[in-house]
Amino acid sequence: MGAMVGLVGMNRNCPETLSNSTEEVVRDTQALMEHVKGDSLVRAIVTPRFVPSCTPDMLAALGCLAKKYNLPVQSHLSENRSEIAWVKELEPESTCYGDAYQRYGLFGDTPTLMAHCCYTEGEELRLMKEKHVFVVHCPTSNCNLASGMAPVRTFLDEGVPVALGSDISGGHHLSIFRVMQYALQISKLKYAESKGKMKFLTLSEVFYLATKSGGSFFGKVGSFEKGYEFDALLIDDSDLNIDNYSLLHRLERYTYLGDDRQIAKRFCRGKELVEPQV
């Protein structure tokens, strides 16, 4: 399978066993780059844990590293209100949480993923749109941690790209279909909260977020269109009572009721992945 892998950088407000110095993070990220050099399926990504866990010197060094090697960036943004207030204390000159990253070259100067974004609005939303920063919507994690409900409909209306994330172990399931299910349910709660003003997501929209929308961060991934990589699942849903169901209804039924037992084959870049015999 393909992946972007990053060494998580943090050197404050974290357990000492997980802390690393700025020099270590830069050195080891460069070593990882060399290790995966030539392997287009696996690439390095710059990974500051989030602003509260990284000192300004670490953020600046990681921003320089991303720019120097044109590396993508991933981190967390506006997950809960207390975190947003904390970032304002740590970075008082920033106009918003997103600007705290931008000041260090970690917000759209190279391709950027920001998880959660439960309370992204105003200046931060404008910045994300302007710099094409991806929201990674992690509904299972947001529910488990009582973080909040990301306004995905607003992001889509504003043209901010959105992907789906499992956020293990804040989230509790690796299946993208389970994440789709939660994304649908969260959007319906947002609909209720807004008294019907914020339309809930459709199954087709959530499937798009799970495939082509999120896949676009990695290249031509997530679609059966000509020129796209053939990454696919062959699903046998014959045991889910799908007689006389439309394709959309079958997809909905699998999303809510299916699991790995219905996955007959998996393909990555056109190559079938054969599981080792136990």
TAGI-V250351 format. One record per residue. N is the residue number from 0. PSI is psi as a letter, one per 20 degrees, with the letter a starting at -180 (NA if undefined). NEAR is the number of other ideal C-beta (glycine too) atoms within 10 Angstrom. D_LAST is the distance of its C-alpha to the last C-alpha in Angstrom with 2 decimals. Layout:
# TAGI-V250351
((N,PSI,NEAR,D_LAST) (N,PSI,NEAR,D_LAST))
This chain:
# TAGI-V250351
((0,q,9,19.87) (1,q,16,23.46) (2,q,11,24.93) (3,p,18,28.17) (4,p,13,27.68) (5,q,21,30.56) (6,p,18,31.52) (7,p,16,33.07) (8,p,27,36.69) (9,p,20,38.59) (10,j,19,41.40) (11,q,12,43.26) (12,l,15,42.78) (13,r,15,39.26) (14,q,7,37.72) (15,h,5,38.74) (16,i,5,35.20) (17,i,11,34.39) (18,q,14,37.70) (19,q,16,38.16) (20,r,13,41.34) (21,g,18,42.42) (22,g,11,42.36) (23,g,14,38.77) (24,g,24,37.55) (25,g,18,39.47) (26,g,13,38.43) (27,h,13,34.72) (28,h,23,34.71) (29,h,16,36.43) (30,h,11,33.92) (31,g,17,31.08) (32,g,15,33.11) (33,h,9,33.30) (34,h,12,29.61) (35,j,15,28.66) (36,p,9,31.74) (37,i,6,31.21) (38,n,9,27.87) (39,i,9,29.12) (40,h,12,25.86) (41,p,13,26.08) (42,q,18,29.55) (43,q,22,31.36) (44,p,21,33.16) (45,p,28,35.91) (46,m,22,35.01) (47,p,26,37.83) (48,g,18,36.58) (49,r,23,39.72) (50,g,25,43.44) (51,h,17,43.86) (52,j,19,41.35) (53,p,28,42.76) (54,r,17,46.24) (55,h,14,48.44) (56,h,13,48.00) (57,g,24,44.20) (58,g,22,44.51) (59,g,16,47.09) (60,h,21,45.06) (61,h,26,41.96) (62,g,22,44.23) (63,h,14,45.70) (64,g,22,42.30) (65,g,23,41.19) (66,g,15,44.48) (67,g,10,44.57) (68,j,13,41.19) (69,l,9,41.12) (70,q,21,37.95) (71,r,19,36.90) (72,q,27,37.27) (73,q,21,35.43) (74,a,26,36.70) (75,q,23,37.85) (76,p,29,41.10) (77,l,25,43.21) (78,h,25,40.46) (79,r,16,43.02) (80,h,12,46.77) (81,h,9,46.91) (82,g,20,44.84) (83,g,18,47.27) (84,h,11,50.22) (85,g,16,48.68) (86,h,22,48.27) (87,h,15,51.92) (88,g,8,52.97) (89,h,16,51.00) (90,m,20,52.05) (91,i,8,55.47) (92,i,7,56.52) (93,q,18,53.72) (94,h,15,54.64) (95,r,22,51.26) (96,g,29,47.73) (97,h,28,46.78) (98,h,16,49.88) (99,h,26,48.77) (100,g,32,45.89) (101,h,21,48.16) (102,i,17,50.61) (103,j,24,48.02) (104,k,19,46.78) (105,k,28,43.55) (106,m,25,44.34) (107,i,20,44.13) (108,h,16,45.59) (109,r,19,42.17) (110,p,19,39.52) (111,p,25,38.89) (112,p,22,36.54) (113,o,26,37.87) (114,q,24,35.79) (115,e,28,37.38) (116,k,31,41.07) (117,h,24,41.89) (118,k,19,45.56) (119,p,26,46.13) (120,r,12,49.55) (121,c,10,52.85) (122,h,14,53.00) (123,g,25,49.28) (124,g,20,48.52) (125,g,14,51.11) (126,g,21,49.60) (127,g,25,46.10) (128,g,15,47.54) (129,h,11,49.73) (130,j,15,47.02) (131,l,13,44.19) (132,p,25,42.02) (133,p,25,38.89) (134,p,30,38.40) (135,o,24,34.79) (136,p,30,35.00) (137,m,29,32.65) (138,h,30,33.56) (139,g,23,30.89) (140,g,22,31.89) (141,h,25,35.56) (142,g,18,35.34) (143,h,14,33.54) (144,j,16,36.05) (145,l,7,39.03) (146,g,21,39.84) (147,a,17,41.42) (148,o,17,40.94) (149,p,27,40.95) (150,m,23,43.62) (151,h,25,41.39) (152,g,19,44.05) (153,g,16,46.55) (154,g,21,44.31) (155,g,18,43.86) (156,h,11,47.59) (157,i,13,48.45) (158,k,9,46.19) (159,p,22,43.90) (160,q,19,40.39) (161,p,22,37.66) (162,r,21,33.86) (163,q,25,31.45) (164,q,22,29.44) (165,h,20,26.94) (166,l,22,28.45) (167,p,12,25.68) (168,j,8,26.54) (169,g,19,29.91) (170,r,20,28.05) (171,j,14,25.29) (172,p,14,23.05) (173,h,10,21.47) (174,p,15,21.90) (175,h,20,24.97) (176,h,22,25.74) (177,h,19,26.25) (178,g,25,28.45) (179,g,24,30.37) (180,g,20,30.95) (181,h,22,32.40) (182,g,25,34.44) (183,g,19,36.04) (184,g,15,36.85) (185,g,22,38.29) (186,h,23,40.45) (187,h,13,41.86) (188,h,13,42.78) (189,h,20,44.53) (190,g,16,46.31) (191,g,10,47.52) (192,h,12,48.51) (193,j,13,50.56) (194,l,7,52.19) (195,j,9,50.89) (196,h,9,52.00) (197,o,17,48.55) (198,p,15,46.75) (199,r,19,43.18) (200,q,25,40.42) (201,r,12,39.41) (202,g,16,35.92) (203,g,10,36.68) (204,g,20,37.78) (205,h,27,34.72) (206,h,21,32.46) (207,g,19,34.60) (208,h,26,34.14) (209,i,19,30.34) (210,e,20,30.44) (211,h,16,33.51) (212,g,21,35.41) (213,h,22,32.74) (214,h,20,31.44) (215,h,16,34.97) (216,h,19,34.66) (217,i,18,32.13) (218,b,11,34.09) (219,n,13,33.92) (220,q,17,30.79) (221,j,23,30.29) (222,q,17,32.25) (223,j,10,32.27) (224,q,8,35.71) (225,p,6,36.64) (226,i,6,35.88) (227,q,14,33.01) (228,q,18,29.50) (229,n,12,27.14) (230,o,20,24.72) (231,q,15,23.66) (232,p,14,21.48) (233,o,11,21.59) (234,p,16,21.89) (235,o,12,22.15) (236,k,16,24.49) (237,h,9,25.67) (238,j,10,24.71) (239,k,16,26.90) (240,m,10,30.20) (241,j,14,31.32) (242,p,6,33.86) (243,j,6,36.97) (244,q,14,35.68) (245,r,9,36.54) (246,g,8,33.97) (247,g,12,35.05) (248,h,12,34.67) (249,g,15,31.18) (250,g,19,30.25) (251,g,18,31.92) (252,g,15,30.16) (253,h,18,26.68) (254,h,20,27.77) (255,h,14,28.75) (256,i,14,26.45) (257,r,20,23.29) (258,a,11,20.00) (259,i,10,16.60) (260,h,8,16.16) (261,i,17,18.94) (262,o,15,17.67) (263,h,10,16.96) (264,q,12,17.04) (265,q,16,17.77) (266,p,14,20.27) (267,o,14,21.69) (268,l,12,24.99) (269,i,9,24.47) (270,p,10,21.19) (271,p,10,18.23) (272,o,9,15.24) (273,p,8,12.08) (274,p,6,8.90) (275,q,4,6.33) (276,p,4,3.80) (277,NA,3,0.00))
